Structure formats: structure tokens, C-alpha cells
Amino acid sequence: MDTKDPATSPQEDPLERIGEALGHAFRDRALLAEAFVHPSWAHEHPGAASNQRLEFLGDAVVGLCLARALFERFPDADEGALTRLRAALASGESLGRRAASLGFGAALRLGRGQLREGGAENLHNLADAMEAVLGAVLLDGGFDAAEAVFRRLFDPDVAALGAVPAGGESPKSALQIEAARRFREAPAYRILSRRGPDSATVFEAEAAVAGLSATGEGRSKQAAETAAAAALLAKLA
């Protein structure tokens, strides 16, 4: 990867593709270009602005938009559950993977050291660029435009989440959060068997996500699913 400014490169301009994916037509295209200036590149080009100030704005955009989306998606969830979900979906890994899927790496302007170290694939760099892009949209088009872009990119992640127990930190809730963060999927449960008399029934359940599964047992279907979720969480640890 070279260090040419992607905003002025005549061939295969990655900013054009990214702008189309965002669904926002920038009035000030320089803002979009600035969102991809890594501090290492700015350090090697005196006078150039890095994306850190835009990243600061974008971090607030992510937090507010995600809080609102989760608030609407889970009307019965308590503050603790919503906070944990927001932390998982706003993590550097989650933002970085979405940025990678949109081709952000090709647009990053990186210093020589970052280039040698594969900085275009670094999830931290990509997550910073994602936040900076949302900050750029905020400045260019206002909050409604920034929220529209956020929804376009992240509504599938929110929609993939299953019901969140109001109490928060059960193994099933924790597995939901981890599955959304890693795989953008909701775990699935099924009862495999029921044995014993009514007075001492034992259920066996399976929890599965992204091709991985684990089983657990309990005196009720809910208890069996909870045990299976805990077992699958242990596998993912």
C-alpha cells in the first residue's frame, strides 16, 4: 500500500466506494478524507491534520446513536443490560470489523511504520476511522445525517440481538452480548431430551452460535438453557 492521498488518486478511489456505502453525499469531501488520516501519517507530513479530533466527535455519535437504538429495541431492559450491550457493540473489535467490511483499510493514510506493521488491517486503526467518519458526517450534515449513517451500518447488529433479560448478567444474557460482538448473530437454543419422573425431571438443552455448540442440564427448560449458555461461554473464553 502506498501513501498517496486517496482523495486525489485517479484510480480506484476508495473514498468514492466508502461514500456510497455510507449513503451520505459529502458537501465537504475534505472532511471524509481527513477521517482517514492516521496520526502516523500526519506526523510525517507537518501541517496535516490527523483524524483524532473527528474521532473524538464520532465516539459521542456512536454512544448516543447506539444508546437510542438499544433503548428502542429493548423497551423492557434495565440500565445495566443496555449498558453492557452498548459496550459490546461499541467495542473496538465490533467497529473495526465493520470498517474492514466497508474497505476502510484501503483508504487509510498511514505512516511508514504503520505500513510495515500492517496498519491497514489493524482493528484499532479501523475502529478509529469509523468513529472519525461518523464525526465527519456530523459536521457535514448534522446529527440526523450521522444517525442515518449509523443506523444503516449498525441496525443489523442491533436486530441480531435476542431478548435481553431485565436483570442483566445471566449466562444467556452474557452469551447474547458475546455472540453479537464476535459473530453478529443471536444464539439459538433447543431442548434435546427430557428424562425422569415429573417430580424429578431433568432437561438437556443445547446452545449454538456460528457453528459452535454446547449442552447443559437443568430441572427446567430455562435452567437447562442457562447451563448450556454457560458451557458455550466457557468454550468462547
Secondary structure, 3 states (H helix, E strand, C coil): CCCCCCCCCCCCCHHHHHHHHHCCCCCCHHHHHHCCECHHHHHHCCCCCCCHHHHHHHHHHHHHHHHHHHHHHCCCCCHHHHHHHHHHHCCHHHHHHHHHHCCHHHHCECCHHHHHCCHHHCHHHHHHHHHHHHHHHHHHHCHHHHHHHHHHHHHHHHHCCCCCCCCCCCHHHHHHHHHHHHHCCCCEEEEEEEECCHHHCEEEEEEEECCEEEEEEECCHHHHHHHHHHHHHHHHC
